[in-house]
Amino acid sequence: MMSSQSLSISDRIVLVTGGSGLVGSAIQEYVQKSGLDQQEKWIFLSSHDGDLRNREATDAIFQRFQPTHVIHLAAKVGGLFANMAKKVKSFLWSHKKNKTNILQYFKNLNNLFNYYYT
């Protein structure tokens, strides 16, 4: 993977986890309306693309797309009834596992810059 400083705009691959969620969908709409998707490649992942809580699945996703930039928005959400029925810990664990697997992938590449998360 190249360093971000040596990349031209057309070489950028921006991967957005949680791309089908509220914020991810808004970013996707903005990218399309502003024409950013004509300048650089944008990939919007949903949970159907793989389970980021699983290390092997995370590695496979990132090896497939080889992003230069990541906007990490993926999170487990359940709505009112799921939030009432499940422990908050399960949601926090899920989000921590996603983030850990993504950071570990980039750490193995010695490339931890260009990672943005919520």
JOBELTA-V894455 format. One record per residue. N is the residue number from 1. SS is DSSP state (H for helix, E for strand, L for the rest). PSI is psi as a letter, one per 20 degrees, with the letter a starting at -180 (999 if undefined). D_LAST is the distance of its C-alpha to the last C-alpha in whole Angstrom. Layout:
# JOBELTA-V894455
n: [N;N]
ss: [SS;SS]
psi: [PSI;PSI]
d_last: [D_LAST;D_LAST]
This chain:
# JOBELTA-V894455
n: [1;2;3;4;5;6;7;8;9;10;11;12;13;14;15;16;17;18;19;20;21;22;23;24;25;26;27;28;29;30;31;32;33;34;35;36;37;38;39;40;41;42;43;44;45;46;47;48;49;50;51;52;53;54;55;56;57;58;59;60;61;62;63;64;65;66;67;68;69;70;71;72;73;74;75;76;77;78;79;80;81;82;83;84;85;86;87;88;89;90;91;92;93;94;95;96;97;98;99;100;101;102;103;104;105;106;107;108;109;110;111;112;113;114;115;116;117;118]
ss: [L;L;L;H;H;H;L;L;H;H;H;L;E;E;E;E;E;L;L;L;L;H;H;H;H;H;H;H;H;H;H;H;H;H;L;H;H;H;H;L;E;E;E;E;L;L;H;H;H;L;L;L;L;L;H;H;H;H;H;H;H;H;H;H;H;L;L;L;E;E;E;E;L;L;L;L;L;L;H;H;H;H;H;H;H;L;L;H;H;H;H;H;H;H;H;H;H;H;H;H;H;H;H;H;H;H;H;H;L;L;L;L;L;L;E;E;E;L]
psi: [p;q;q;h;h;j;p;r;g;i;i;p;o;o;p;o;q;k;i;i;a;g;g;g;h;g;g;g;g;g;g;g;h;i;j;h;i;i;h;r;p;p;p;o;q;r;i;i;i;r;o;i;i;p;g;g;g;g;g;g;g;h;h;g;h;m;q;h;q;p;o;o;i;p;q;p;q;i;r;g;h;h;h;h;h;q;q;h;h;h;g;g;g;g;g;g;g;g;g;g;g;g;h;h;g;h;g;h;i;l;n;j;r;k;p;p;r;999]
d_last: [24;25;23;21;24;26;25;26;24;26;25;21;19;16;14;11;11;11;13;15;13;13;10;11;15;15;14;16;19;18;19;22;23;23;24;21;22;26;25;22;21;18;18;16;15;16;17;20;20;19;18;15;16;19;20;22;21;18;20;22;20;19;22;23;21;21;18;18;14;11;8;7;6;9;9;13;14;17;18;21;23;21;19;23;24;22;21;17;17;17;14;13;15;14;10;11;14;12;10;13;15;13;13;17;18;17;19;22;22;22;19;16;15;14;10;7;4;0]
